[in-house]
Amino acid sequence: MTTSGHSADLDSIDHTVLITTDLDGAAARYEDLGFTLSPVSPHHLAERPGGPLLPTCTANRCASFGKSFIELLGIVDPAAPDPWGVHHLRRTYRGLLMTLGSRDVRATAERLRAAGLASTGIRALEREVATPDGPRTVRADSVRVDAAHTPEGALQATQHHTPEHVHQPRYLGHPNGATGLHSVLLVVPDDELDDHEERYARLLDADVWIEGPRRVLALRRGRVEIAPLSALGDLLPGHVPPAVPLLAAHTVAVRDLAAARTLVEGNGIPTRATPDGFYVPAEEACGVPLAFTRS
């Protein structure tokens, strides 16, 4: 099936999220995988734009690529306020969280409600980051799709107001040659494939392509791939997901696959071949398979 085309408001995979209670350990592993990470940045969140900002239990480190990034989201102070329910998200979902890039988060919120994918409403985020010109504040507004409509993992859309502070040039060069997030893989029960395809077509207002066993929704940057569980052995050989449906893996594009694989394996991390490149198993990549493909 296809829809009318790309949404005016959602146009990219902004970032993927891995929740961890060991931010230092996760960061060390991602550095061994060849990523340059931003320094630790604590979060302050508000329930609405312009509302009071609250300190939270989380901080992050990010692998940024200029237009997309991977976020290592650490629960660094378990007793601190948790206004976005990160503790619950960590207990509920055993795969990725995904944030879509919105050009207009208010339009996104309205469209999600109209499509029957009720959202939380718009929430504001700020975090201070160091820059060569001194401390600056990252500001963004987000809307989360209601959890009742996302059994596979938490989904939200974000509009960045200060992307230059997220994608600082000094953090964009990666030893593994990564250039951006290529895709996120949603694995579903075989008999639910059409239902999940239809839901994502409504969510993204994007065309659906059939590519082998995968249903692909390509955005201006990045793509969502939906695959039946029976095909997973071909796409990620040897991987057994802990549950389905699940946002089960993410893929980065790199300039040189062979060089990236040599770097990863040289750091003592095992890899496995895929039809499009290679991947690092979940147990070696902070709980979620990380795949590599050519830019």
Secondary structure as GFF3:
##gff-version 3
##sequence-region A 1 295
A	DSSP	beta_strand	10	20	.	.	.	ID=ss1
A	DSSP	alpha_helix	23	32	.	.	.	ID=ss2
A	DSSP	beta_strand	41	46	.	.	.	ID=ss3
A	DSSP	beta_strand	54	64	.	.	.	ID=ss4
A	DSSP	beta_strand	69	75	.	.	.	ID=ss5
A	DSSP	alpha_helix	86	92	.	.	.	ID=ss6
A	DSSP	beta_strand	97	102	.	.	.	ID=ss7
A	DSSP	alpha_helix	105	114	.	.	.	ID=ss8
A	DSSP	beta_strand	119	131	.	.	.	ID=ss9
A	DSSP	beta_strand	134	145	.	.	.	ID=ss10
A	DSSP	three_ten_helix	147	149	.	.	.	ID=ss11
A	DSSP	beta_strand	155	160	.	.	.	ID=ss12
A	DSSP	alpha_helix	163	166	.	.	.	ID=ss13
A	DSSP	three_ten_helix	169	171	.	.	.	ID=ss14
A	DSSP	beta_strand	178	188	.	.	.	ID=ss15
A	DSSP	three_ten_helix	190	192	.	.	.	ID=ss16
A	DSSP	alpha_helix	193	204	.	.	.	ID=ss17
A	DSSP	beta_strand	209	211	.	.	.	ID=ss18
A	DSSP	beta_strand	214	218	.	.	.	ID=ss19
A	DSSP	beta_strand	223	228	.	.	.	ID=ss20
A	DSSP	three_ten_helix	229	231	.	.	.	ID=ss21
A	DSSP	alpha_helix	232	235	.	.	.	ID=ss22
A	DSSP	beta_strand	246	254	.	.	.	ID=ss23
A	DSSP	alpha_helix	257	266	.	.	.	ID=ss24
A	DSSP	beta_strand	272	274	.	.	.	ID=ss25
A	DSSP	beta_strand	277	280	.	.	.	ID=ss26
A	DSSP	three_ten_helix	282	284	.	.	.	ID=ss27
A	DSSP	beta_strand	290	294	.	.	.	ID=ss28
###
